[in-house]
Amino acid sequence: MVYLWGKNYSGQLGDGTTGHKLVPAQALKVNHTAVEAEGLELLPSEGSIGMYEDSAASGGRAVGYIDNYGDNLQFYNHYIPGKIIRVRYAALNSGTMNLYINGAYAQSVSFDSTGAWTGRYASKLIYVPIPESSTLKLQYDRGSVPVNIDAIEVF
């Protein structure tokens, strides 16, 4: 369960009000879906994308070698509409990939360096409307810089 309390001048508690909460109150509804990268559909353009073992990855494995134009990972969001995607990733250098929703380009996503390809992961929040029953795709396009993907969550 998620509880909310505190100052709420701008509606930052996310409960649809601007009233302050002195006593913790249960959040109205929390929607969340998650998938490990090893459960994603991998679509290599030239056969390089693949999974690797990593004890620091949340499921013990992650996906790397996403470095040919058109390489992508797809996630089918069958359950909930959302507004936030959290991507758990690793990147030796800062990277970029493009996000597509239902096959349409949504935005470029920048990832900060974690300092290593394996063993060191960080999370990136992406704010974008996500319809229920949609397909999310992170794709390596021209101008992209590769990152390794561990997990994707939709809130």
Order of alpha helices (4+ residues) and beta strands (2+ residues): beta-beta-beta-beta-beta-beta-beta-beta-beta-beta-beta-beta-beta
